[in-house]
Amino acid sequence: MHNISIQFTYSQDEYVKAFRQYLFASRTMTTVSIIIAGAYFIFTMFYLPLSGFSPLSIAAAAISIIYIVLFWTLYVYVPNFAFKNTVKFQEEYFLSFSDDGISFKTESINSQLKWSIYRQVIETSDFIFLVQNSRMYTIIPKRTFSKSEMLESFRELVTGCIGVIKRIL
């Protein structure tokens, strides 16, 4: 029988870091997609004057600018905006994990969650993400586990309740 309790409060920098790590861990954003968007932008900016500002080159430039703005929005703006405008991210979390589920408490939340709502576990160098679907996940900072044995016990519990942990370091 496992019973693991942790408590923590996210800082804005920590939440932003977790959000960004999840973008890459979930493959919502990839290094290749960023390189392709950057190369496409550079190509269209060089091609635009060479083509005499043809309608096709203007459209290609507009699309490349839209891609860059979307990447910037998702990577820079959204995580900061989400942290500042979501009260629960600024509250202190009290989580208790057992074989039966998770007790999830903050100043505004008091829930009992079943392990069955989670379909995947992703571990990065700094966080463990309990994933419900592509946009809903619980972020658990590794710093909250006081000992490496506690983290290992948590991994064992999660593996038994959800399944294999996908490690992305």
N, C-alpha and C positions, 0 to 999 in steps of 0.2 A: 504494500500500500504506500503510495507516494502522497506527500503533502508538502508542497513548496509554496512559500509566500514571499512576495517581493513588494516593494513600494518605490515609487520614483515620480519625478516631475520632469517633463521635457523642457529643455531650454529651446529657444527658437532655432539656434544653430543646430542642435541635435535633431530636432524634428525635420528641418530642411535636409540635413544629411541623410536621414532615414528615408525621406520621400525620394530623394535622388537615387539612393542605392536601390530602392524598390523599382524605380523606372527601368534601371538596367537589369536587375535581377529577374523581373517579370518579362523582360524583352519588349516592353512598351517602347523603349528607346534603346538603340544599339549604337555602338561606336561606328559601325559600318554605315548606318543611316545618317549619322552626323557627317561623316566624311563625304558621303555621296551628296548630301545637301550642300555642303561647303564647296565641293568641286563644281556642282551644278551652278551655284551662285557665281563663282569666279568665272566659269566658262561663259555664262550669259552676260556678265558685265564686260568681258572682252569682246564678245560677239556683237553686242548691241551697237557700238559705233562702227564696227567693221561691216555690218549689214545695212548701214545707212538708216538705222532706226526703223526697220521694216515692222509691220504689224506683228509678224510672227516673233521677231526678236523682242519686241516690247512685251508681248504676252509671256514669253519664256522668262524674261527678267521679272515680271510681276509674280509669276509662279515661284521663282526662286526666292524672292523677297518674302512672300507669304510663308514658305517653308521655314525660312530663318526666323521670322516672327513667331511662328508656331513652336519651334524648338525652344526659343528664348522664353516664351510664355510658360510652356510646360516645365522647363528646367529651373527658371529663375523666379518668375512671378507667382505661379500657382502655389508652390510650397510655402512661401512667405505669407501670401494672402490667406491660405487655409489656416496657418497657425494663428495669425492675428485675429481671424474672424470666427474661430471655432473655440468656444469656451472650454470644452473638455480637454483640449490639448494643453491648456495652461493650468489645469487642476492636478492635484496630487493623486496618483493612481495607487490603489491597493489591490493586488491580484493574488489569489490563492489558487493553485493548481492541484487537482487530485485526480484519481482515476475516474471519478464521476463527472468532472467538468471543471469549469473555471468560475470562481467568484470574482466578479469585476465591480470594484467600487471606486467612485470619485465623489466629489461634493454633489454632482448632479446626476450620477448614475449609480444604480444598485441592481446588478443583474447576476443571474446564474446562467451560465452558458454551457451547453452540451458540446462535447468534442465533435459531435457529428455535423455541426455547422461549418467546420473547417474542412477544406479539401486538400490543402497542401501546406507544407512547411518549407520556408526558404531561410537559409542562414547565410549572412554575410559576415564580414570581419567585425562589425560593430553591433549588429542587430539580428533578432530572430523575428521573422514575419509569419504569423499564423493567418493563412489566406482563406477567405470565404469565397471570393470571386475576384476577378481582375481589379476591381476598384474598392473592394472592402477587405481590409486586413487589420490585424492587431500588431502593433510594433512593440517589441520587447527589447529594450536596450540590454546588451550583455553586461554592462557595468553594474546592473542591479543584482547580479548573482555574486554574493560575497565571497564564495570559494569556488574553485574549479570543480570540486566534487558536486556542488549544488547545481552548476551548469550541466554537468554530465548526467546527473539525476534527472534534470529537466528534459534533456535530450532523450533520455531513455523513456520517460513518461510520454512525451510527445510522439515518439516513434511508435510506441505501443498503442496510442489512442488515434493518431491520424495516419501515420505511415512514414515512409522514408523521408528523411530531411534532405532537401536539395541544397547543397553547399556551393556558394558562389563567393569566392574570396578575392 
